[in-house]
Amino acid sequence: MKYLIIACAFLIGTVGGVSNAQERETNEAGITTLDPAGVARPNRYAQGKLVPPNAEYLITAGQVGADAAGNYGAAIEEQADLAFKNLYAVVKAAGMGPENVLKVTMFYLEREHIGIIIAARDKYFGEGFRPASTALVVKSLAGPQILVEVEAIAAKPR
């Protein structure tokens, strides 16, 4: 297989508007963003990503809203910030940056928290950040104190 395609499943319109313009843009890391004609182009995420052959991959564990000592944030704002701070640290530890992130998955408990979670994502990864993305509102996470969990898949050329 010449390219790996990471596709997205996300509710259109949840986080910004859409347009019908086709886009195929390759960034400095060699990763191509796909938003095919006939599929609504979301403003905050991409419909798919193409990865060049022989790329090195990073698949992160879910990152939660806890600091290095294991202390959880008291509210969703603090937990979302810590979760994305932790995710960004894992991406950077792999020698990668936002341009290498293919897909982000966000798990959270309350639908109305999406704006808070996206604001935290933007703080660490930038407002123009458009990975393939899935957002899931779930009944619970691994512990009663956890309000949000995020994970990513990233790649860079060897």
C-alpha positions in Angstrom: 0.0 0.0 0.0 1.5 3.3 -1.1 -0.4 5.5 1.4 -2.2 5.0 4.6 -5.5 6.9 4.8 -6.7 8.1 8.1 -10.4 9.0 7.8 -12.6 11.0 10.1 -15.9 10.4 11.7 -17.3 13.5 13.4 -20.6 15.4 13.5 -20.4 18.1 10.8 -21.3 21.5 12.1 -20.5 20.7 15.8 -17.4 22.8 15.8 -17.6 25.4 13.1 -19.0 25.6 9.6 -18.4 23.7 6.4 -17.8 24.4 2.8 -17.9 22.3 -0.4 -14.5 23.3 -1.8 -12.2 20.4 -2.6 -8.8 20.5 -0.9 -5.6 18.4 -1.2 -2.8 20.1 0.5 0.6 18.7 1.5 2.4 20.1 4.5 6.2 20.4 5.2 6.1 16.9 6.9 4.9 15.3 3.6 1.4 14.6 4.9 -1.5 15.4 2.6 -4.8 16.7 3.9 -7.8 15.4 1.9 -11.2 17.0 1.7 -12.8 15.5 -1.4 -15.4 17.2 -3.6 -18.9 16.1 -2.7 -18.0 15.8 1.0 -18.5 18.8 3.2 -15.2 20.4 4.2 -15.2 21.1 7.9 -13.3 24.1 9.2 -11.9 22.4 12.4 -10.8 19.0 11.1 -9.9 17.1 7.9 -11.8 14.3 6.2 -8.6 12.3 5.7 -4.8 12.3 5.7 -2.4 10.6 3.3 1.0 9.5 4.8 4.1 9.1 2.6 5.6 5.6 2.3 8.1 4.5 4.9 6.9 7.0 7.5 7.5 6.6 11.2 4.3 6.4 13.3 3.4 7.5 16.8 0.3 6.1 18.4 -0.3 7.7 21.8 -2.1 6.4 24.8 -5.1 8.3 26.0 -4.0 11.4 27.8 -6.1 12.7 30.7 -6.4 15.9 32.7 -3.8 15.1 35.3 -0.4 16.7 36.0 2.9 14.9 36.3 2.2 14.0 39.9 -1.1 12.4 39.0 -3.3 15.2 40.3 -6.4 15.7 38.3 -7.8 19.1 37.4 -10.9 20.1 39.4 -13.0 21.2 36.4 -13.3 20.5 32.7 -11.3 23.6 31.7 -8.3 22.5 33.7 -8.6 18.9 32.7 -8.9 19.7 29.0 -5.8 22.0 29.3 -3.8 19.3 31.0 -4.9 16.5 28.6 -3.8 18.5 25.6 -0.6 19.7 27.3 0.2 16.0 28.0 -0.7 15.0 24.4 1.5 17.8 23.0 4.4 16.6 25.2 4.1 13.1 23.9 4.1 14.3 20.3 7.1 16.5 20.9 8.9 13.7 22.7 8.7 11.7 19.4 10.4 14.6 17.6 7.1 15.6 16.0 4.8 18.6 16.0 1.2 19.6 15.0 2.1 19.2 11.3 2.7 15.5 11.9 -0.6 14.7 13.7 -2.9 12.7 11.5 -5.8 12.0 13.8 -7.1 13.1 17.2 -9.8 11.3 19.2 -11.5 13.1 22.0 -13.6 11.3 24.7 -15.6 13.5 27.1 -18.6 13.3 29.3 -20.8 16.3 28.5 -21.7 17.4 24.9 -21.6 21.1 25.9 -17.9 20.8 26.8 -16.8 20.6 23.2 -16.0 24.3 22.9 -13.8 24.1 26.1 -12.0 21.0 24.7 -11.4 22.6 21.3 -10.0 25.8 23.0 -7.5 23.6 24.9 -6.6 21.8 21.6 -6.0 25.1 19.9 -3.9 26.4 22.7 -1.3 23.6 22.2 -1.7 22.7 18.6 -2.8 26.0 17.0 -6.0 27.4 15.7 -5.3 26.2 12.1 -4.8 22.6 13.3 -6.9 20.3 11.1 -6.3 16.6 11.9 -8.8 13.9 11.0 -10.8 13.9 14.2 -13.4 12.0 16.1 -15.2 13.3 19.2 -17.2 10.9 21.4 -19.5 11.8 24.2 -19.3 8.8 26.6 -21.1 7.8 29.7 -17.9 7.4 31.7 -14.1 7.1 31.4 -11.6 4.9 33.2 -11.9 6.7 36.6 -14.7 8.8 38.2 -12.4 11.8 38.4 -11.6 11.8 34.6 -13.7 14.3 32.6 -11.8 14.1 29.2 -9.3 11.9 27.5 -7.5 12.5 24.2 -5.3 10.5 21.9 -3.5 10.9 18.6 -1.9 9.2 15.7 1.1 11.0 14.1 3.6 10.3 11.4 6.9 11.7 10.0 9.1 10.7 7.1 12.1 8.7 7.9 
